[in-house]
């Protein structure tokens, strides 16, 4: 059987091996049984071994081809399915940490941007959520009428006259209620912080 010259990892697949892998021989039956019983691979050492083998073949093919090989090329070289190659690459990547100083992928417009730079941005959504939670707690200290007036003013952006018509009070009473409610909310907020 010819040896795999590029990787040195054993024989290349031949017609006889391909027929057996397609379902004709005992090893294929055993592989089907093991897959049914234990999932795609029986245990972690099998995945790790395959990940190492894929890594070596990728390195060898890169040197031989002068470029990164495709997943299909690696799969053909080893004699396994492309999906198995992808899983092995994912398993290998899980064991290696990526430096935060690594240039960000697709950062051609700003070549100095690193992965770490993308993590430094403050997410404003968290602050908004926290503000809503605090406001909901503070609004609980107001009466139902005061809450309605404050919500109509700030959520619906209605004028004092419009709020007065809805609530059934004068515009002056709406202004007074708003002023007193906001003063109370400020005092309670200061006490909580």
C-alpha atoms as an extended CHARMM CRD file, in Angstrom:
* protein
*
       193  EXT
         1         1  UNK       CA              0.0000000000        0.0000000000        0.0000000000  PROA      1               0.0000000000
         2         2  UNK       CA              1.5040000000        3.4430000000       -0.9070000000  PROA      2               0.0000000000
         3         3  UNK       CA              2.5520000000        5.6290000000        2.0310000000  PROA      3               0.0000000000
         4         4  UNK       CA              1.1520000000        9.1050000000        2.3920000000  PROA      4               0.0000000000
         5         5  UNK       CA              4.2090000000       11.1110000000        1.3270000000  PROA      5               0.0000000000
         6         6  UNK       CA              2.9980000000       14.5060000000        2.5090000000  PROA      6               0.0000000000
         7         7  UNK       CA              2.0380000000       13.6060000000        6.0610000000  PROA      7               0.0000000000
         8         8  UNK       CA              3.9270000000       10.3530000000        6.6210000000  PROA      8               0.0000000000
         9         9  UNK       CA              0.9130000000        9.1960000000        8.6130000000  PROA      9               0.0000000000
        10        10  UNK       CA              0.2800000000        5.8960000000        6.9880000000  PROA      10              0.0000000000
        11        11  UNK       CA             -1.3170000000        4.5870000000        3.8590000000  PROA      11              0.0000000000
        12        12  UNK       CA             -3.3470000000        6.6340000000        1.4740000000  PROA      12              0.0000000000
        13        13  UNK       CA             -6.9240000000        5.4940000000        0.9160000000  PROA      13              0.0000000000
        14        14  UNK       CA             -7.2000000000        2.9620000000       -1.8880000000  PROA      14              0.0000000000
        15        15  UNK       CA            -10.1940000000        1.6200000000       -3.7410000000  PROA      15              0.0000000000
        16        16  UNK       CA            -10.3380000000       -1.3860000000       -1.3880000000  PROA      16              0.0000000000
        17        17  UNK       CA            -10.3190000000        0.8220000000        1.7460000000  PROA      17              0.0000000000
        18        18  UNK       CA            -12.9030000000        3.1690000000        0.2270000000  PROA      18              0.0000000000
        19        19  UNK       CA            -15.2730000000        0.2570000000       -0.4890000000  PROA      19              0.0000000000
        20        20  UNK       CA            -14.8350000000       -1.0180000000        3.0520000000  PROA      20              0.0000000000
        21        21  UNK       CA            -15.4850000000        2.4830000000        4.4880000000  PROA      21              0.0000000000
        22        22  UNK       CA            -18.6440000000        2.7170000000        2.3850000000  PROA      22              0.0000000000
        23        23  UNK       CA            -20.1780000000       -0.1080000000        4.3880000000  PROA      23              0.0000000000
        24        24  UNK       CA            -18.6870000000       -3.3260000000        3.0230000000  PROA      24              0.0000000000
        25        25  UNK       CA            -16.2370000000       -4.4100000000        5.7410000000  PROA      25              0.0000000000
        26        26  UNK       CA            -16.0710000000       -5.1310000000        9.4410000000  PROA      26              0.0000000000
        27        27  UNK       CA            -14.3450000000       -1.8540000000       10.5000000000  PROA      27              0.0000000000
        28        28  UNK       CA            -17.1670000000        0.1760000000        8.9620000000  PROA      28              0.0000000000
        29        29  UNK       CA            -19.7490000000       -1.9580000000       10.7970000000  PROA      29              0.0000000000
        30        30  UNK       CA            -17.8620000000       -1.4480000000       14.0550000000  PROA      30              0.0000000000
        31        31  UNK       CA            -17.7060000000        2.3040000000       13.3980000000  PROA      31              0.0000000000
        32        32  UNK       CA            -21.4640000000        2.3800000000       12.7670000000  PROA      32              0.0000000000
        33        33  UNK       CA            -22.1130000000        0.4380000000       15.9810000000  PROA      33              0.0000000000
        34        34  UNK       CA            -19.7940000000        2.6980000000       17.9980000000  PROA      34              0.0000000000
        35        35  UNK       CA            -21.4240000000        5.8030000000       16.5550000000  PROA      35              0.0000000000
        36        36  UNK       CA            -24.8680000000        4.5000000000       17.4650000000  PROA      36              0.0000000000
        37        37  UNK       CA            -23.7790000000        3.6050000000       20.9990000000  PROA      37              0.0000000000
        38        38  UNK       CA            -21.3670000000        6.3850000000       21.8920000000  PROA      38              0.0000000000
        39        39  UNK       CA            -22.0270000000        9.2810000000       19.5170000000  PROA      39              0.0000000000
        40        40  UNK       CA            -19.6990000000       10.4640000000       16.7710000000  PROA      40              0.0000000000
        41        41  UNK       CA            -16.5180000000        9.5520000000       18.6680000000  PROA      41              0.0000000000
        42        42  UNK       CA            -16.2010000000        7.1600000000       21.5490000000  PROA      42              0.0000000000
        43        43  UNK       CA            -14.1510000000        9.3680000000       23.8470000000  PROA      43              0.0000000000
        44        44  UNK       CA            -12.0910000000       12.5240000000       24.1870000000  PROA      44              0.0000000000
        45        45  UNK       CA             -8.7050000000       10.9020000000       23.3990000000  PROA      45              0.0000000000
        46        46  UNK       CA            -10.0380000000        9.9180000000       19.9530000000  PROA      46              0.0000000000
        47        47  UNK       CA            -11.0580000000       13.5200000000       19.2610000000  PROA      47              0.0000000000
        48        48  UNK       CA             -7.7450000000       14.8480000000       20.5500000000  PROA      48              0.0000000000
        49        49  UNK       CA             -5.7890000000       12.3870000000       18.4410000000  PROA      49              0.0000000000
        50        50  UNK       CA             -7.7590000000       13.3300000000       15.3600000000  PROA      50              0.0000000000
        51        51  UNK       CA             -7.2850000000       17.0270000000       16.1330000000  PROA      51              0.0000000000
        52        52  UNK       CA             -3.5060000000       16.5310000000       16.3470000000  PROA      52              0.0000000000
        53        53  UNK       CA             -3.4750000000       14.5080000000       13.1450000000  PROA      53              0.0000000000
        54        54  UNK       CA             -5.5260000000       17.1420000000       11.2950000000  PROA      54              0.0000000000
        55        55  UNK       CA             -3.1660000000       19.8410000000       12.5660000000  PROA      55              0.0000000000
        56        56  UNK       CA             -0.1070000000       17.9790000000       11.2740000000  PROA      56              0.0000000000
        57        57  UNK       CA             -1.7400000000       17.3400000000        7.8970000000  PROA      57              0.0000000000
        58        58  UNK       CA             -2.7580000000       21.0000000000        7.5960000000  PROA      58              0.0000000000
        59        59  UNK       CA              0.8410000000       22.0430000000        8.3110000000  PROA      59              0.0000000000
        60        60  UNK       CA              2.2220000000       19.5510000000        5.7940000000  PROA      60              0.0000000000
        61        61  UNK       CA             -0.2640000000       20.5570000000        3.0920000000  PROA      61              0.0000000000
        62        62  UNK       CA              0.3740000000       24.2400000000        3.7340000000  PROA      62              0.0000000000
        63        63  UNK       CA              4.0900000000       23.6860000000        3.1200000000  PROA      63              0.0000000000
        64        64  UNK       CA              3.4480000000       21.5210000000        0.0630000000  PROA      64              0.0000000000
        65        65  UNK       CA              0.7920000000       23.7130000000       -1.5270000000  PROA      65              0.0000000000
        66        66  UNK       CA              2.1590000000       27.0840000000       -0.5050000000  PROA      66              0.0000000000
        67        67  UNK       CA             -1.2690000000       28.0610000000        0.8610000000  PROA      67              0.0000000000
        68        68  UNK       CA             -3.8170000000       27.0020000000        3.4860000000  PROA      68              0.0000000000
        69        69  UNK       CA             -5.4810000000       23.7730000000        2.3600000000  PROA      69              0.0000000000
        70        70  UNK       CA             -9.2540000000       23.5370000000        2.1180000000  PROA      70              0.0000000000
        71        71  UNK       CA            -11.2100000000       21.3270000000        4.4770000000  PROA      71              0.0000000000
        72        72  UNK       CA            -11.9340000000       18.9500000000        1.5940000000  PROA      72              0.0000000000
        73        73  UNK       CA             -8.2180000000       18.6590000000        0.7830000000  PROA      73              0.0000000000
        74        74  UNK       CA             -7.4100000000       17.7890000000        4.3980000000  PROA      74              0.0000000000
        75        75  UNK       CA            -10.2810000000       15.2830000000        4.5250000000  PROA      75              0.0000000000
        76        76  UNK       CA             -9.0710000000       13.6030000000        1.3180000000  PROA      76              0.0000000000
        77        77  UNK       CA             -5.5060000000       13.4440000000        2.6200000000  PROA      77              0.0000000000
        78        78  UNK       CA             -6.5310000000       11.7560000000        5.8810000000  PROA      78              0.0000000000
        79        79  UNK       CA             -9.3540000000        9.7020000000        4.3910000000  PROA      79              0.0000000000
        80        80  UNK       CA            -12.1760000000       11.0240000000        6.5820000000  PROA      80              0.0000000000
        81        81  UNK       CA            -15.2910000000       13.1310000000        6.0750000000  PROA      81              0.0000000000
        82        82  UNK       CA            -15.0090000000       16.9380000000        5.8120000000  PROA      82              0.0000000000
        83        83  UNK       CA            -17.3680000000       17.2560000000        8.8020000000  PROA      83              0.0000000000
        84        84  UNK       CA            -14.9160000000       15.2400000000       10.9180000000  PROA      84              0.0000000000
        85        85  UNK       CA            -12.1070000000       17.5930000000        9.8760000000  PROA      85              0.0000000000
        86        86  UNK       CA            -14.1700000000       20.6150000000       10.9380000000  PROA      86              0.0000000000
        87        87  UNK       CA            -14.9740000000       19.0370000000       14.3120000000  PROA      87              0.0000000000
        88        88  UNK       CA            -11.3010000000       18.2120000000       14.8340000000  PROA      88              0.0000000000
        89        89  UNK       CA            -10.3250000000       21.8050000000       14.0030000000  PROA      89              0.0000000000
        90        90  UNK       CA            -12.8950000000       23.1000000000       16.5010000000  PROA      90              0.0000000000
        91        91  UNK       CA            -11.6090000000       20.6860000000       19.1460000000  PROA      91              0.0000000000
        92        92  UNK       CA             -8.0210000000       21.8130000000       18.5080000000  PROA      92              0.0000000000
        93        93  UNK       CA             -9.0320000000       25.4740000000       18.7230000000  PROA      93              0.0000000000
        94        94  UNK       CA            -10.6540000000       24.8920000000       22.1100000000  PROA      94              0.0000000000
        95        95  UNK       CA             -7.2550000000       24.0360000000       23.6080000000  PROA      95              0.0000000000
        96        96  UNK       CA             -5.5180000000       27.2180000000       22.4880000000  PROA      96              0.0000000000
        97        97  UNK       CA             -6.2400000000       30.6660000000       23.8960000000  PROA      97              0.0000000000
        98        98  UNK       CA             -6.2070000000       33.6040000000       21.5210000000  PROA      98              0.0000000000
        99        99  UNK       CA             -4.2570000000       36.6410000000       22.6560000000  PROA      99              0.0000000000
       100       100  UNK       CA             -6.2090000000       39.8490000000       23.1190000000  PROA      100             0.0000000000
       101       101  UNK       CA             -3.3530000000       41.5740000000       21.2530000000  PROA      101             0.0000000000
       102       102  UNK       CA             -4.2130000000       39.6230000000       18.0980000000  PROA      102             0.0000000000
       103       103  UNK       CA             -5.2890000000       41.9400000000       15.2520000000  PROA      103             0.0000000000
       104       104  UNK       CA             -9.0370000000       41.8350000000       14.7540000000  PROA      104             0.0000000000
       105       105  UNK       CA            -10.2420000000       39.8770000000       11.7360000000  PROA      105             0.0000000000
       106       106  UNK       CA            -11.5830000000       42.1600000000        9.0390000000  PROA      106             0.0000000000
       107       107  UNK       CA             -9.8500000000       45.1420000000       10.6050000000  PROA      107             0.0000000000
       108       108  UNK       CA             -8.3370000000       46.2960000000        7.2870000000  PROA      108             0.0000000000
       109       109  UNK       CA             -9.8140000000       49.7870000000        7.6240000000  PROA      109             0.0000000000
       110       110  UNK       CA             -8.0770000000       50.2370000000       11.0000000000  PROA      110             0.0000000000
       111       111  UNK       CA             -5.0970000000       47.8610000000       11.1550000000  PROA      111             0.0000000000
       112       112  UNK       CA             -4.1950000000       48.8040000000       14.7480000000  PROA      112             0.0000000000
       113       113  UNK       CA             -7.4470000000       47.4150000000       16.2050000000  PROA      113             0.0000000000
       114       114  UNK       CA             -6.9930000000       44.2900000000       18.3360000000  PROA      114             0.0000000000
       115       115  UNK       CA             -9.4540000000       41.8180000000       19.8450000000  PROA      115             0.0000000000
       116       116  UNK       CA             -8.8700000000       43.4920000000       23.2210000000  PROA      116             0.0000000000
       117       117  UNK       CA             -9.9460000000       46.8630000000       21.8020000000  PROA      117             0.0000000000
       118       118  UNK       CA            -13.3360000000       45.4210000000       20.9100000000  PROA      118             0.0000000000
       119       119  UNK       CA            -13.9240000000       44.3690000000       24.5290000000  PROA      119             0.0000000000
       120       120  UNK       CA            -13.2990000000       47.7900000000       26.0210000000  PROA      120             0.0000000000
       121       121  UNK       CA            -16.4760000000       49.4070000000       24.7420000000  PROA      121             0.0000000000
       122       122  UNK       CA            -19.1370000000       50.0170000000       27.3670000000  PROA      122             0.0000000000
       123       123  UNK       CA            -22.4610000000       48.4350000000       26.5860000000  PROA      123             0.0000000000
       124       124  UNK       CA            -25.0490000000       51.1370000000       27.1010000000  PROA      124             0.0000000000
       125       125  UNK       CA            -27.9060000000       48.6560000000       27.1840000000  PROA      125             0.0000000000
       126       126  UNK       CA            -26.8510000000       47.4870000000       30.6550000000  PROA      126             0.0000000000
       127       127  UNK       CA            -26.9870000000       51.0030000000       32.0570000000  PROA      127             0.0000000000
       128       128  UNK       CA            -30.4120000000       51.5530000000       30.4910000000  PROA      128             0.0000000000
       129       129  UNK       CA            -31.7140000000       48.3210000000       32.0040000000  PROA      129             0.0000000000
       130       130  UNK       CA            -30.3510000000       49.2930000000       35.4040000000  PROA      130             0.0000000000
       131       131  UNK       CA            -31.9500000000       52.7380000000       35.1520000000  PROA      131             0.0000000000
       132       132  UNK       CA            -35.3100000000       51.1770000000       34.2660000000  PROA      132             0.0000000000
       133       133  UNK       CA            -35.1020000000       48.8310000000       37.2570000000  PROA      133             0.0000000000
       134       134  UNK       CA            -34.2740000000       51.7210000000       39.6300000000  PROA      134             0.0000000000
       135       135  UNK       CA            -37.0440000000       53.8670000000       38.1590000000  PROA      135             0.0000000000
       136       136  UNK       CA            -39.5790000000       51.0680000000       38.5300000000  PROA      136             0.0000000000
       137       137  UNK       CA            -38.6350000000       50.7550000000       42.2120000000  PROA      137             0.0000000000
       138       138  UNK       CA            -38.8670000000       54.5140000000       42.7180000000  PROA      138             0.0000000000
       139       139  UNK       CA            -42.2220000000       54.7440000000       40.9480000000  PROA      139             0.0000000000
       140       140  UNK       CA            -43.6040000000       52.3320000000       43.5450000000  PROA      140             0.0000000000
       141       141  UNK       CA            -43.2730000000       55.1120000000       46.1280000000  PROA      141             0.0000000000
       142       142  UNK       CA            -45.7970000000       57.3090000000       44.2560000000  PROA      142             0.0000000000
       143       143  UNK       CA            -49.5600000000       57.1090000000       44.4230000000  PROA      143             0.0000000000
       144       144  UNK       CA            -51.4530000000       55.7030000000       41.4560000000  PROA      144             0.0000000000
       145       145  UNK       CA            -52.5130000000       59.1780000000       40.3310000000  PROA      145             0.0000000000
       146       146  UNK       CA            -48.9400000000       60.5320000000       40.5960000000  PROA      146             0.0000000000
       147       147  UNK       CA            -47.5940000000       57.5410000000       38.6410000000  PROA      147             0.0000000000
       148       148  UNK       CA            -50.1590000000       58.1040000000       35.8900000000  PROA      148             0.0000000000
       149       149  UNK       CA            -49.2980000000       61.8070000000       35.6380000000  PROA      149             0.0000000000
       150       150  UNK       CA            -45.5320000000       61.1030000000       35.4940000000  PROA      150             0.0000000000
       151       151  UNK       CA            -45.9740000000       58.3450000000       32.8820000000  PROA      151             0.0000000000
       152       152  UNK       CA            -48.2370000000       60.4560000000       30.6890000000  PROA      152             0.0000000000
       153       153  UNK       CA            -45.7480000000       63.3280000000       30.8200000000  PROA      153             0.0000000000
       154       154  UNK       CA            -42.5210000000       61.3940000000       30.2370000000  PROA      154             0.0000000000
       155       155  UNK       CA            -43.5690000000       58.2070000000       28.4180000000  PROA      155             0.0000000000
       156       156  UNK       CA            -46.3340000000       59.6510000000       26.2200000000  PROA      156             0.0000000000
       157       157  UNK       CA            -44.8040000000       63.1580000000       26.0630000000  PROA      157             0.0000000000
       158       158  UNK       CA            -48.1730000000       64.8380000000       26.6530000000  PROA      158             0.0000000000
       159       159  UNK       CA            -48.5810000000       68.4680000000       27.7310000000  PROA      159             0.0000000000
       160       160  UNK       CA            -49.9840000000       69.4410000000       31.1280000000  PROA      160             0.0000000000
       161       161  UNK       CA            -53.2740000000       70.4390000000       29.4990000000  PROA      161             0.0000000000
       162       162  UNK       CA            -53.6070000000       67.0680000000       27.7290000000  PROA      162             0.0000000000
       163       163  UNK       CA            -52.7750000000       65.1970000000       30.9460000000  PROA      163             0.0000000000
       164       164  UNK       CA            -55.3410000000       67.2840000000       32.8430000000  PROA      164             0.0000000000
       165       165  UNK       CA            -58.0610000000       66.2960000000       30.3620000000  PROA      165             0.0000000000
       166       166  UNK       CA            -57.1980000000       62.5960000000       30.6700000000  PROA      166             0.0000000000
       167       167  UNK       CA            -56.8650000000       62.5430000000       34.4770000000  PROA      167             0.0000000000
       168       168  UNK       CA            -59.7440000000       64.9690000000       35.0880000000  PROA      168             0.0000000000
       169       169  UNK       CA            -57.8670000000       67.7640000000       36.8650000000  PROA      169             0.0000000000
       170       170  UNK       CA            -56.7440000000       71.2530000000       35.9090000000  PROA      170             0.0000000000
       171       171  UNK       CA            -53.4830000000       72.0420000000       34.1760000000  PROA      171             0.0000000000
       172       172  UNK       CA            -52.2780000000       73.7660000000       37.3690000000  PROA      172             0.0000000000
       173       173  UNK       CA            -52.9300000000       70.6230000000       39.4360000000  PROA      173             0.0000000000
       174       174  UNK       CA            -51.0020000000       68.5350000000       36.8900000000  PROA      174             0.0000000000
       175       175  UNK       CA            -47.9960000000       70.8990000000       37.1970000000  PROA      175             0.0000000000
       176       176  UNK       CA            -48.1690000000       70.7650000000       40.9980000000  PROA      176             0.0000000000
       177       177  UNK       CA            -48.4620000000       66.9590000000       41.0210000000  PROA      177             0.0000000000
       178       178  UNK       CA            -45.4900000000       66.6300000000       38.6540000000  PROA      178             0.0000000000
       179       179  UNK       CA            -43.3320000000       68.9980000000       40.7290000000  PROA      179             0.0000000000
       180       180  UNK       CA            -44.1450000000       67.2000000000       44.0130000000  PROA      180             0.0000000000
       181       181  UNK       CA            -43.7310000000       63.7290000000       42.4980000000  PROA      181             0.0000000000
       182       182  UNK       CA            -40.3400000000       64.5290000000       40.9600000000  PROA      182             0.0000000000
       183       183  UNK       CA            -39.1430000000       66.1060000000       44.2140000000  PROA      183             0.0000000000
       184       184  UNK       CA            -40.1390000000       62.9540000000       46.1100000000  PROA      184             0.0000000000
       185       185  UNK       CA            -38.4120000000       60.7230000000       43.5330000000  PROA      185             0.0000000000
       186       186  UNK       CA            -35.1810000000       62.7840000000       43.8360000000  PROA      186             0.0000000000
       187       187  UNK       CA            -35.1790000000       62.4720000000       47.6530000000  PROA      187             0.0000000000
       188       188  UNK       CA            -35.7690000000       58.7110000000       47.5580000000  PROA      188             0.0000000000
       189       189  UNK       CA            -33.1530000000       58.2270000000       44.8280000000  PROA      189             0.0000000000
       190       190  UNK       CA            -30.5350000000       60.1190000000       46.8550000000  PROA      190             0.0000000000
       191       191  UNK       CA            -31.3590000000       58.0380000000       49.9260000000  PROA      191             0.0000000000
       192       192  UNK       CA            -30.8380000000       54.7880000000       47.9420000000  PROA      192             0.0000000000
       193       193  UNK       CA            -27.5220000000       55.8290000000       46.3870000000  PROA      193             0.0000000000
